[in-house]
Amino acid sequence: MGKRQANQLIPLNLISDQALSPPGAIGAGYTRVDLRLDWKRVAGSQFSAALFMRNAFDEEYIVGSNNQLPTQFASVSYLYGEPRTFGGEIRFDF
């Protein structure tokens, strides 16, 4: 009988305050938690399965800025991190 193997991964991302554009702007630090559960060789077969969730607590955070025009035009834009996403994966090993 095949050996069952399940792996749990909980990556924790701790990001401190970061400098943004325009000069002097500071993006607040944040914590993002990702979850993943892997089951390799399901029931001794060649199939593996996984469930995942990124940004488990739906943290809203700024990852950078994209300011193409000078600040006198008041066009400051920020790039936000991805919202909570989840899904599953199935894999077959030949």
C-alpha positions as CSV (number, residue, x, y, z in Angstrom):
1,M,0.0,0.0,0.0
2,G,1.3,3.5,-0.9
3,K,2.5,5.9,1.8
4,R,0.3,8.9,2.4
5,Q,2.0,12.2,2.5
6,A,0.3,15.6,3.2
7,N,2.3,18.8,3.5
8,Q,1.0,22.0,5.0
9,L,2.7,25.3,4.1
10,I,1.9,28.6,5.8
11,P,4.2,31.2,4.3
12,L,4.2,34.5,6.3
13,N,5.3,37.6,4.5
14,L,6.3,40.5,6.8
15,I,7.0,43.8,4.9
16,S,8.1,46.9,6.7
17,D,7.4,50.5,5.6
18,Q,8.6,51.2,2.1
19,A,9.6,54.4,0.2
20,L,7.2,55.3,-2.7
21,S,7.1,57.9,-5.4
22,P,6.7,60.9,-5.1
23,P,9.7,61.4,-2.8
24,G,8.8,61.4,0.8
25,A,5.7,59.2,0.4
26,I,5.8,56.1,2.6
27,G,3.8,52.9,2.1
28,A,2.7,51.3,5.4
29,G,4.1,47.9,6.3
30,Y,1.9,44.9,6.1
31,T,1.7,41.2,6.9
32,R,0.4,38.8,4.3
33,V,-0.4,35.1,5.1
34,D,-0.6,32.4,2.3
35,L,-1.9,28.9,3.0
36,R,-1.3,25.7,1.0
37,L,-2.2,22.1,1.7
38,D,-0.6,19.4,-0.6
39,W,-1.6,15.7,-0.8
40,K,1.0,13.8,-2.8
41,R,0.3,10.4,-4.3
42,V,-3.4,10.3,-3.5
43,A,-4.4,6.8,-2.3
44,G,-1.1,5.5,-3.7
45,S,-1.8,6.7,-7.2
46,Q,0.3,9.0,-9.5
47,F,-2.1,11.8,-8.7
48,S,-1.3,14.7,-6.4
49,A,-3.8,17.4,-5.2
50,A,-3.4,20.8,-3.5
51,L,-5.6,23.6,-2.1
52,F,-4.2,27.1,-1.7
53,M,-5.2,30.5,-0.5
54,R,-3.2,33.7,-1.1
55,N,-3.6,36.7,1.2
56,A,-5.8,34.7,3.5
57,F,-6.9,37.7,5.6
58,D,-7.6,39.9,2.5
59,E,-5.0,42.5,3.6
60,E,-5.1,45.6,1.4
61,Y,-1.5,46.8,0.8
62,I,0.5,49.0,-1.6
63,V,3.3,47.2,-3.5
64,G,4.6,50.3,-5.4
65,S,3.7,53.4,-7.3
66,N,3.6,54.3,-10.9
67,N,3.9,58.0,-11.4
68,Q,4.6,58.9,-15.0
69,L,3.8,62.6,-14.8
70,P,5.4,65.2,-12.6
71,T,3.6,65.8,-9.3
72,Q,2.4,69.3,-10.2
73,F,-0.3,67.5,-12.3
74,A,-1.5,65.7,-9.1
75,S,-1.4,62.3,-10.8
76,V,-0.3,59.9,-8.1
77,S,-1.2,56.3,-8.6
78,Y,-0.4,53.3,-6.5
79,L,-0.2,49.6,-7.3
80,Y,-2.1,47.4,-4.8
81,G,-1.3,43.8,-4.0
82,E,-3.6,41.0,-5.1
83,P,-6.8,40.4,-3.1
84,R,-7.6,37.1,-1.4
85,T,-7.5,34.3,-4.0
86,F,-8.0,30.6,-3.6
87,G,-8.0,27.5,-5.8
88,G,-7.0,24.0,-6.3
89,E,-4.5,22.0,-8.3
90,I,-4.4,18.4,-9.6
91,R,-1.2,16.9,-10.9
92,F,-0.4,13.6,-12.6
93,D,3.1,12.3,-12.6
94,F,4.1,10.1,-15.5
